[in-house]
Amino acid sequence: MTIIPEHYQPALGLYETQKAIGLIKNIFQVKLCAALRLKRVTAPLFVDPATGLNDDLNGVERPVSFDVPAVGKDAQVVHSLAKWKRLALKNYDFFVGKGLVADMNAIRRDEELDNLHSIYVDQWDWEKVIDESTRNEATLKDTVERIVSAICGTLDELKWQFSDLSTELCRQVFFIKSQELEDLYPDKTPKEREQLIVKEHKTVFIQQIGGKLKSGKPHDGRAPDYDDWELNGDLLFWHEPLQCALEISSMGIRVDPESLDRQLTLAGCEERRKLPFHQMLLQGELPLTIGGGIGQSRLCMLLLGKAHVGEVQASLWDEETQRLCKEAGIVLL
């Protein structure tokens, strides 16, 4: 459902918006690479489904598939690069403390469309090699704080060039575990809990997503074969134009053989043990890593104070969304 904020007026026109989007993508990538010691690499748009490299997301989304007559196989458009990145770190001989970042473009055909969601997804997908001594919560929190610093630093440079922007972000991250959040608001849905905690603290990282809570349900779905559900989370900012929590990143320390074994059993995904990628993981042949995705359009929307993701990316929208936005003077690209 599309929401039209009362008295909404974009701070930048179409031409300035395009210029600002380019600046955000350039400035933030430089800051992110410096903060996390990353190197940009080229990434695939599609993968062979038989490898097990595609990301299952919540386990219900259907990948876009097509046949490739020239190679005699089917291909799947990636949902994200969560698994591919870890294999790339091994193949490209990255060592501990170094990582990669790639532009990821995906099609999520089953996405429900609203102000924040599109069937087209663009994000910075990053992954970094760690070791056993840094595979812990302290590393996760430090990484989150570095990403937030890069985001806020990008906003500072952006506002220097576009004085009409009034976006304000909180640099102090409030960390809370998903069970603590459920205990705090036991009668609310997960999304309602997010809304309440982010409205209060402005910049929030919700930890431990994927496993069942005391209520019997997880805070949100997570595939069992990339994040360790005990060492992951979502980064959210308060988005003033829509008066809502805006998720910018999902990230975490990745599964090791023990956590993968446990989570495949919990998720009822035993058949994945036979896939090449999962075999490598279970046998300890891949490096220990931390990684995540940072939404490019989401970040542009946040920093530019836009009310609809269609103002910062070109996609397809239903007729009702197009009508409402047109009547409100919101230009969808």
C-alpha positions as CSV (number, residue, x, y, z in Angstrom):
1,M,0.0,0.0,0.0
2,T,1.3,3.4,-1.0
3,I,1.3,6.1,1.7
4,I,1.3,9.8,0.7
5,P,2.7,12.0,3.5
6,E,0.7,15.1,4.2
7,H,2.3,18.3,2.8
8,Y,5.2,16.2,1.3
9,Q,7.5,18.3,-0.9
10,P,10.8,16.8,-2.2
11,A,13.8,18.9,-1.3
12,L,15.5,18.3,-4.7
13,G,14.1,18.4,-8.2
14,L,14.6,15.7,-10.8
15,Y,17.9,16.9,-12.1
16,E,19.4,17.6,-8.7
17,T,18.1,14.2,-7.5
18,Q,19.9,12.4,-10.3
19,K,23.1,14.3,-9.4
20,A,22.7,13.6,-5.7
21,I,22.1,9.8,-6.4
22,G,25.4,9.7,-8.2
23,L,27.2,11.5,-5.4
24,I,25.8,9.2,-2.8
25,K,26.8,6.0,-4.6
26,N,30.3,7.3,-5.2
27,I,30.9,8.9,-1.8
28,F,29.5,6.1,0.3
29,Q,31.3,3.3,-1.5
30,V,34.6,5.1,-0.9
31,K,33.8,5.6,2.8
32,L,32.6,2.0,3.2
33,C,35.7,0.5,1.5
34,A,37.9,2.7,3.8
35,A,35.9,1.8,7.0
36,L,35.9,-2.0,6.4
37,R,39.0,-2.5,4.2
38,L,37.1,-3.6,1.1
39,K,38.0,-3.9,-2.5
40,R,35.4,-3.6,-5.3
41,V,35.0,-6.7,-7.5
42,T,32.7,-7.7,-10.3
43,A,29.8,-9.9,-9.4
44,P,27.3,-12.1,-11.3
45,L,23.8,-11.2,-12.2
46,F,22.7,-14.8,-12.4
47,V,24.0,-18.2,-11.2
48,D,23.6,-21.9,-11.8
49,P,20.9,-23.1,-9.3
50,A,22.6,-26.5,-9.0
51,T,25.5,-24.9,-7.2
52,G,23.4,-23.8,-4.2
53,L,24.9,-20.3,-4.5
54,N,21.6,-18.3,-4.8
55,D,20.2,-16.7,-1.6
56,D,16.9,-18.1,-0.4
57,L,16.0,-15.0,1.5
58,N,13.0,-16.0,3.6
59,G,12.6,-19.3,1.8
60,V,9.4,-18.5,0.0
61,E,10.4,-16.1,-2.8
62,R,10.6,-17.5,-6.3
63,P,13.8,-16.7,-8.2
64,V,13.5,-15.5,-11.8
65,S,14.8,-18.4,-13.9
66,F,15.5,-18.7,-17.6
67,D,17.1,-21.3,-19.9
68,V,20.5,-20.8,-21.5
69,P,20.6,-22.9,-24.7
70,A,24.2,-22.1,-25.4
71,V,25.3,-23.9,-22.2
72,G,22.4,-26.4,-21.9
73,K,21.4,-25.2,-18.4
74,D,19.0,-23.0,-16.6
75,A,20.1,-19.9,-14.7
76,Q,18.6,-18.0,-11.8
77,V,18.8,-14.2,-11.3
78,V,20.4,-13.7,-7.9
79,H,18.4,-12.7,-4.9
80,S,21.6,-11.5,-3.3
81,L,25.2,-12.4,-3.3
82,A,25.4,-13.7,0.3
83,K,26.8,-17.1,-0.6
84,W,28.7,-16.2,-3.8
85,K,30.8,-13.6,-2.0
86,R,32.2,-16.1,0.5
87,L,33.3,-18.4,-2.3
88,A,34.8,-15.5,-4.1
89,L,36.9,-14.5,-1.1
90,K,38.4,-18.0,-1.2
91,N,38.9,-18.1,-4.9
92,Y,40.4,-14.6,-5.0
93,D,42.9,-15.3,-2.1
94,F,41.6,-12.6,0.2
95,F,43.2,-12.8,3.7
96,V,42.0,-12.0,7.2
97,G,41.0,-8.4,7.7
98,K,40.4,-7.8,4.0
99,G,37.1,-8.0,2.1
100,L,35.2,-7.3,-1.1
101,V,32.2,-5.2,-2.2
102,A,30.2,-5.5,-5.3
103,D,27.2,-3.9,-7.0
104,M,24.3,-6.3,-6.7
105,N,21.3,-6.0,-8.9
106,A,18.4,-8.4,-8.4
107,I,14.8,-9.1,-9.3
108,R,12.5,-10.1,-6.5
109,R,9.3,-11.0,-8.4
110,D,7.2,-11.8,-5.3
111,E,7.9,-8.5,-3.4
112,E,4.9,-6.7,-2.1
113,L,5.0,-3.2,-3.5
114,D,4.8,-0.1,-1.2
115,N,6.8,3.0,-0.5
116,L,9.9,1.0,0.5
117,H,9.7,-2.1,-1.6
118,S,10.2,-2.7,-5.3
119,I,10.7,-5.8,-7.4
120,Y,14.1,-4.3,-8.4
121,V,16.8,-4.5,-5.7
122,D,20.1,-2.7,-5.9
123,Q,22.6,-2.9,-3.0
124,W,26.2,-2.9,-2.1
125,D,27.0,-6.6,-1.2
126,W,30.1,-6.8,0.9
127,E,32.0,-9.6,2.6
128,K,35.1,-9.7,4.8
129,V,37.4,-12.5,6.0
130,I,37.7,-12.9,9.8
131,D,39.3,-15.5,12.0
132,E,38.1,-17.5,15.0
133,S,39.3,-14.9,17.5
134,T,37.1,-12.2,15.9
135,R,34.1,-14.3,15.2
136,N,32.1,-12.7,18.0
137,E,29.5,-10.1,18.9
138,A,32.1,-7.4,19.5
139,T,33.2,-7.6,15.8
140,L,29.6,-7.4,14.7
141,K,28.9,-4.3,16.7
142,D,32.1,-2.6,15.7
143,T,31.3,-3.3,12.0
144,V,27.8,-1.8,12.4
145,E,29.2,1.3,14.0
146,R,31.7,1.7,11.1
147,I,28.9,1.4,8.6
148,V,26.7,4.0,10.4
149,S,29.7,6.4,10.5
150,A,30.1,6.0,6.7
151,I,26.4,6.7,6.2
152,C,26.5,9.8,8.4
153,G,29.7,11.0,6.8
154,T,28.1,10.7,3.3
155,L,25.1,12.8,4.5
156,D,27.5,15.5,5.8
157,E,29.2,15.8,2.3
158,L,25.8,15.7,0.6
159,K,24.3,18.5,2.7
160,W,27.4,20.6,2.0
161,Q,26.6,20.4,-1.7
162,F,22.8,20.6,-1.4
163,S,21.8,23.1,1.2
164,D,18.1,22.5,0.8
165,L,18.4,19.0,2.4
166,S,17.3,18.8,6.0
167,T,17.8,15.1,6.7
168,E,19.2,14.4,10.2
169,L,20.6,11.0,11.4
170,C,21.6,9.8,14.8
171,R,25.2,8.5,14.8
172,Q,24.7,6.6,18.1
173,V,23.6,3.0,17.4
174,F,21.1,1.4,19.9
175,F,21.7,-2.4,20.0
176,I,18.9,-4.7,21.0
177,K,18.4,-8.5,20.6
178,S,15.2,-9.7,19.0
179,Q,14.1,-11.5,22.1
180,E,14.7,-8.4,24.2
181,L,12.5,-6.5,21.8
182,E,9.8,-9.1,22.0
183,D,9.9,-9.0,25.8
184,L,9.6,-5.2,25.6
185,Y,6.5,-5.3,23.4
186,P,5.0,-8.8,23.7
187,D,1.7,-7.8,22.3
188,K,3.0,-6.2,19.2
189,T,4.0,-7.7,15.8
190,P,7.7,-7.7,14.8
191,K,7.2,-4.7,12.5
192,E,5.3,-2.8,15.2
193,R,8.1,-3.5,17.6
194,E,10.6,-2.2,15.0
195,Q,8.6,1.0,14.6
196,L,8.4,1.7,18.3
197,I,12.1,1.1,19.1
198,V,13.4,3.0,16.1
199,K,11.1,5.9,16.7
200,E,12.6,6.2,20.2
201,H,16.2,5.6,19.4
202,K,16.4,6.7,15.7
203,T,19.3,4.4,14.7
204,V,18.9,0.8,15.8
205,F,20.5,-2.6,15.2
206,I,18.2,-5.5,16.0
207,Q,20.4,-8.6,16.7
208,Q,19.8,-12.4,16.4
209,I,17.3,-12.8,13.6
210,G,16.2,-16.1,12.2
211,G,15.7,-18.4,15.2
212,K,12.4,-18.8,17.0
213,L,11.7,-16.6,19.9
214,K,9.7,-17.4,23.1
215,S,6.5,-16.7,21.2
216,G,7.4,-19.6,18.9
217,K,8.0,-17.4,15.9
218,P,11.2,-15.7,14.6
219,H,11.5,-11.9,14.5
220,D,11.9,-12.3,10.7
221,G,12.8,-15.0,8.3
222,R,16.5,-15.8,7.4
223,A,17.9,-18.5,5.2
224,P,19.7,-21.0,7.4
225,D,22.9,-21.2,5.3
226,Y,24.6,-17.8,5.4
227,D,24.1,-15.8,8.6
228,D,24.7,-17.3,12.0
229,W,21.3,-16.5,13.7
230,E,23.1,-15.7,16.9
231,L,25.5,-13.2,15.3
232,N,23.4,-11.3,12.8
233,G,20.9,-8.4,12.6
234,D,19.2,-5.6,10.8
235,L,20.2,-1.9,10.8
236,L,17.3,0.5,10.8
237,F,17.0,4.3,10.7
238,W,14.1,6.6,11.5
239,H,12.7,8.0,8.2
240,E,11.1,11.3,8.9
241,P,9.0,11.8,5.7
242,L,7.2,8.5,6.2
243,Q,7.4,8.5,10.0
244,C,8.6,4.9,9.9
245,A,11.6,2.6,10.5
246,L,13.6,2.1,7.4
247,E,15.8,-0.9,7.1
248,I,19.1,-0.1,5.4
249,S,21.1,-3.2,5.9
250,S,20.8,-6.9,6.8
251,M,24.2,-8.3,7.8
252,G,26.0,-10.7,10.1
253,I,28.8,-13.1,10.8
254,R,28.4,-16.1,8.6
255,V,27.8,-19.7,9.5
256,D,30.6,-22.0,10.4
257,P,30.3,-25.8,10.1
258,E,28.7,-26.1,13.5
259,S,26.1,-23.3,13.2
260,L,25.3,-24.4,9.6
261,D,24.7,-28.0,10.7
262,R,22.4,-26.8,13.5
263,Q,20.4,-24.3,11.4
264,L,19.9,-26.7,8.5
265,T,18.3,-29.1,10.9
266,L,16.1,-26.4,12.6
267,A,14.9,-25.1,9.2
268,G,14.2,-28.6,7.8
269,C,16.6,-28.0,4.9
270,E,18.6,-31.3,5.2
271,E,18.6,-31.7,1.4
272,R,21.0,-28.7,1.1
273,R,23.8,-30.7,2.7
274,K,24.4,-32.3,-0.7
275,L,24.9,-29.1,-2.6
276,P,28.5,-28.2,-3.6
277,F,28.6,-24.9,-1.6
278,H,27.2,-26.5,1.5
279,Q,29.6,-29.4,1.3
280,M,32.5,-26.9,1.3
281,L,31.0,-25.1,4.3
282,L,30.4,-28.2,6.3
283,Q,33.9,-29.5,5.6
284,G,35.4,-26.2,6.7
285,E,36.9,-25.4,3.3
286,L,35.6,-21.8,3.1
287,P,37.0,-18.8,5.1
288,L,35.2,-17.5,8.2
289,T,33.5,-14.2,7.2
290,I,31.2,-11.3,8.1
291,G,29.1,-9.6,5.4
292,G,25.9,-8.0,4.4
293,G,23.9,-6.0,1.9
294,I,23.3,-2.2,2.1
295,G,20.4,-1.0,0.0
296,Q,21.5,1.6,-2.6
297,S,18.0,2.9,-3.4
298,R,17.1,2.7,0.3
299,L,20.1,4.8,1.3
300,C,19.4,7.4,-1.4
301,M,15.8,7.5,-0.2
302,L,16.9,8.0,3.4
303,L,19.5,10.7,2.8
304,L,17.5,12.6,0.3
305,G,14.3,12.5,2.4
306,K,12.2,10.9,-0.4
307,A,8.8,9.5,0.3
308,H,8.8,6.6,-2.3
309,V,11.6,4.4,-3.5
310,G,10.4,5.0,-7.0
311,E,11.8,8.5,-6.7
312,V,15.3,7.2,-6.7
313,Q,15.1,4.1,-8.9
314,A,13.4,3.0,-12.2
315,S,11.0,0.0,-11.7
316,L,7.5,-1.1,-12.4
317,W,4.5,0.0,-10.4
318,D,0.8,-1.0,-10.3
319,E,-1.8,1.5,-11.7
320,E,-3.0,2.5,-8.2
321,T,0.5,3.5,-7.0
322,Q,1.1,5.4,-10.2
323,R,-2.2,7.3,-9.8
324,L,-1.7,8.2,-6.1
325,C,1.9,9.4,-6.7
326,K,0.9,11.4,-9.7
327,E,-1.9,13.2,-7.8
328,A,0.5,14.0,-5.0
329,G,3.2,15.3,-7.3
330,I,5.5,12.4,-6.6
331,V,7.5,11.6,-9.7
332,L,8.3,7.9,-10.2
333,L,11.3,7.3,-12.4
